[in-house]
Amino acid sequence: MAEKNNFLPLMLDLSGRKIIIFGGGSVGERKAELFSGCADTLVFSLEFSQRLQELEASGQVRLFRVDLLAASDSELRKLISGAFIVIPATSSFELNRKITLVARESDILINQVDALGSVVIPSVIKRGDLVIGISTLGHSPAVSKYTRRQIEGLITPAYSDMIRLQDELRTYLKQYVAEQRKRKELLWKVLENEAVWNGFSESYEKAEERAYAIISDCLENSGK
């Protein structure tokens, strides 16, 4: 029987949370870019990639030059103090393992780049407020990448516009349609209407106009 995994995808608000990354190379850079827009992101290393230095210059991350190979367990504990997630991303397997053990002792979440840690960071697709995470729990990065490519071909920028329109329509309908079931039905009529989707290719206003026309017709026909 396959071992049960207890991973559950969640959307977390990382505002004010501290993300600690060890390693200033390409892996640390990729992790820092992911977190820099939504959390307090700190990177510890002796050397840093050009991109990480650019991120620091723009105030998106904080870089600290530390000889991690010479750091003791107690020094590492001080470095990770207050961290929400620790990411050991150095080029040394042994050093990554040491950092992992210290973080685990402190009951801090860990994203490991060379093993399955307590946090798995998925491949992320963003279309405005639509966020999709893809992960194979480390079993097949190739399948994860392939899946991302497939989904990116389907999820066009119009999805972001549709989210905006649906939010606008929900607010509008709450003022004029008391029954929640009816509001839901009307929103789905807009969502499944090809003319509305096609309208986004012209402009947001064109799609909006078609959506309100659909709702108006439905309300008139139902006597609302």
N, C-alpha and C positions, 0 to 999 in steps of 0.2 A: 504494500500500500504506500502511495506517495505521501511524503511528510506534509502535514497540513501547514500552510503559511497563514499567519495572522495579520498580514499587511492589509490596511484599509486606506483607499485614496481619500484624502481630505484637502480642503482649501483652508489654509491658515493665514490669519492676519499677522504679518511679521513686523508690523510697525513697532519700532523701539526695541525689537529683539536683536540680540547680538549673535552674528554668525562668524565663527572663527575658522579660518582656512590656513592650513599649514602647507606651504609650498608655493613658490612664486613662478612656476613654470606654466606650460600650456594647460595642464589640468586645473591648477589653481586659478588660472586666468578665466577659464570657462565657467568654473563654479562662481567666481567673484562677479562675473558679468551677469549671471543669472540672479544672484541675490542683491546686487548693488542698488537696484531700483526700489526695493521694498524692505530692506533691513539694514541695520548698522553692521557693515561688513568689514572685518579686519583680516589682514593677511600677514602671516609671519614667515620670514625666510631671510636668507643672506642675500639672495639676488632676486630680482623681479623682471618679468617680461616687459617689453616696451608698452604693450597694451595696459598692463597693470599700472604702470607709471602714469599713463595717460588718464586712467580712471581716478588715480589719486589726485592728479592735477585738477581734475574737474570736480573734485569733492565727492566722488561716488563711493570710494573705498578708502580705508586707512591702511598704510603699509608700515610694518615694523621690522627693522633688520635685526635678526636674532640668529645665532649659531645654534640651530636646533639639535645638531648632532652632539653638541657639548652640554645641552640642557639636561638637568636632573629631573627626576619625577616631581619634586616639590616645585621646581621652576616652571614646569609644564602646567602644574595645577594652578599656579598664579596666572599664567597666560590665559587659561580657559575659564577662569573665574567669571561667573555671570553669563556664560555662553548658553544659548538656546540649542544650537547645533554646532558640532565640531566636525570639520572635514579634514582628515589627514590625507594630503595630496602631494607628498614629497616623492622624490625618485627612489627613496629607500624603503623597501618592504619592512625591514626591521624597525625603522623609525616610525613608520605609519602604525605598526602593531603596538609599539610602545605608547604612542599618543592615544590610540584606541583604548588600551587598558586603563590609562590614567583617566580618560573621559568617562569610561564605564564605571570606574570606582566612584566618580562624582555624580553618577546618575544623569549624565548629559546625553542627549540624543546624538548619534553618530552616523554620518554618511561616509561609508568607506568606498574608496575608488577601486580597490583590488579584492573586495569581498562584499558579502551581503551584510550591511550594518543594520542599525535600528531604524534608519531612515533611507528610503529609496527615492532618489530624485528622478522623476520621469522626464522623458523628452516632452517639451511643451510647445503647443501650437496656440498662438493668441490671435484672435480676430476681434479687436475691441474688447468688449466684456465677455466674449466667448473664450473660455480657456479649456483646452483639452490636454490631458496628461497621458502619455503612453509609456508603459513599462512592461518588461518581461521578467522583472525581479532579478535582473542580471544574468538570466539564463541564455539570452540571445540578443545581444545588441544589434545584430544584423536585422533580425525580425522587427525590432523596435524601430529602427531607421526606415525599413521598408514600409512599415505600417504608417509611419509619419508621412512619407512621401505620398502614399495612397490617399490619406485623409486630406493633406494639403491641396490635392488636386480637386477635391470635392467642396471643401469649405472656402468659398470665395469671400472677398471683402464685403459682399452684400449681406452676409450673415451678421456682421457688426451693425449694418444699417437696419436690418430687420429687428435686432434686439432693441435698438433705440426706438424704432417705430412701435413695437409691441409695448414697451414701457409707457410711451406717450398715450397709446390707445387704452391701456389699462386704467390710467389716471382719468382719461376722458369718460370711459364707460362707468366708472364708479360713481360719477355724478348723475348719470342718466339711466342706468340699468341697475335696479336693486338686486336682482337675482344673480347670484354668483355663477350658477350653471349656465345662464344665458350669456353672461359676459365671456365665459370660457368658450362657449360655442362660437361667438362672434370673432374672438381672437383667432380661433382655429380656421375660420373661414378666410381670414386675411392671410394667415400663415401658409395655407395650402393653395392660395390663388397665384397662378403663374403670372398673371398680368401685373400683380404687385411686385413680384420678384424681378420681372423684366423692367419695371419702372425704375429700379435702382440704377440700371445701366445708363438711363437718361439723366436722372437727378433724384435726390432724396425727396424733393418736393413732388415730383411726378408720382412716385410710389405712394407717398402720403395721401395725395389727392385720390388715387384709386382705392386706397384702403378705407378712407372716410366715405367714399361713394358706396362701397360694399356694405358698410355698417349702416349707413343712412337708408339704403334700400331694404335691408333686413328689418330694421326697426319700423319702417313704414308698413311693410307687409305684415308685420306681427301686431300692428296697432299700437306700438309704443310711442 
